[in-house]
Amino acid sequence: MPLKLKSLSLAVCSAIALAACSKDNDAPVQPLDGNDILSSTRWVTTIVTDSVGKDVTAANTGFVGLADYLKDGNYVFYAVDGTPRGDEGYWFITPGNTKRILVSRTRNYTRVVDVVKLTPEVFTYRVVNGAGATVDVEHKPIKK
């Protein structure tokens, strides 16, 4: 076999081998488990925005504070100053990190909200407030 043909064959085989290996990189990335993310730290509300992105935090103080989502599935909410708000219960994130569900033992409500973003750096959910407006509530992690 002439040298040119051997080189071409080697190049083609190498390209095929590399292409076969790159398919592993094209596999879909599984999202981190939202339950693990939320239970990894304490969260503090940073901003509440309306549907056009305007800061409406002052008008939505009921969503503002600190949150501990415990690994055992319990939660405790606190005011910004760290005092308990009297809101404790059960929580979980649905598969695919699409919803956060709370079942309050102390205030007798269940709330299901859409998860807008959930990473180790930010947790944002969308909820309809008491005035009937849809707002996004953003949180950042803090150390306990």
Disulfide bonds with the S-S distance in Angstrom:
none
